[in-house]
Amino acid sequence: VDANKRKNATTDDILFSPRIYQSDRGILPPHLYRRLCRLFAPDAPYWDESGYHHRGYYSYFIDLERKNDIRTNDGTITRKSVRECPTNVIEDVIVHYLLPLAERTLREEHVTKAAGEALGSGDENNDDTNGTANHEVGVSGTTATATTVPRIIGAEWWTHTRPLGANLGHQLHFDTDESLLGNAGKVTHPVISSVLYLTGGGGGKHDEENDASTTENEAKEGGVVAGSTIVFDQTPASEEVASQAWIGHARDNAFLNFPGNLLHGVLPCAGGREEEDDDKKREGDGEVDVKNEDKKKSGSKDDTGPHRLTFMVGFWTRNVPEGMGDDRKLYGPCGPLPPATNEHSWVVDCREGYPIRPSENNGDSAKDVWLKNVSHEKLPWTSPAWEVINQNQDDNAEGDVVASTSSSS
């Protein structure tokens, strides 16, 4: 066994405990929440135009330091970074609402962690050679000062939609720079992985006059809720399965943060839809509607029921595309935003009304007021994370390992 590898993740591997941000009014103000829900609604052009139903994984990378030419009211041109002046609604949501909360997580948790280290063994050269703790995810052995908090310079985003009551969740995986992994065999992660729950969770807060999640809340009342996010204390360096798991229950307009090097996925959604009963009858008779099953798994726009709609962001401390070269492609990992053309009408929609001219941009003050009401809570967790079932005592078979049903703390 490599002495440099740990059997289980330790506090050095885990930058902070997963947390979820929420407020009585929601993470996003009503106009942005409604607009994002419309942009990625199950029947919106985005899904067909991006090839969601037949492509593999793809995402988009925003360089927060990239400068653009912005025309002011008097006609002059000024250079502003995306962080200073977003050019579309997605950048607006990330820069003014999600990024500040991710930075809050780093400030609070990093200072706490650093202070604990300063009171501990005093080891200031804790070099983790497995490439997970010190590359993108945290800095070990530093003093608790503002200058040591990792600086986020890029945001990788993607989105998923799944029909409620008719999907099997999402497989366990790590968020990583796939180009660097494929070309150099190096495993790196965003400093923070995150999920903005848009619809399907119910129980969230949004615009009461124009509730964008009426169908989802009705579905919740009927016993159908979106699958929960599950995060394990397991990194790529771990040689044993996780000992602990955190559960993030979907809540509309709430924002989950967890360390980017941790194994995670989505638990299967509870059933409850009438068509599921019909499917079971067909399966019992040996007849399986493969086409219908594919629609359920893909979140086809043909399904008119409520969906679990989520918007994911990986916050990076480096510009990932700079090292991708020819690997960076449209509708590939960390790809560019497509051009605003008829072929990509969803991009035209998300750019409408942007950029906000510098003299009109009161985003900082507006978001500061809004975010004052946002608080967080640590996710409930369970241990052990896995249980062995169907163990054959006679031949000492290992049995199947399944997620634990222990009570959460």
Summary of the structure (lengths in Angstrom):
residues: 409
radius of gyration: 22.1
end to end distance: 33.0
largest distance: 83.6
contacts: 1292
relative contact order: 0.22
helix: 27%
strand: 20%
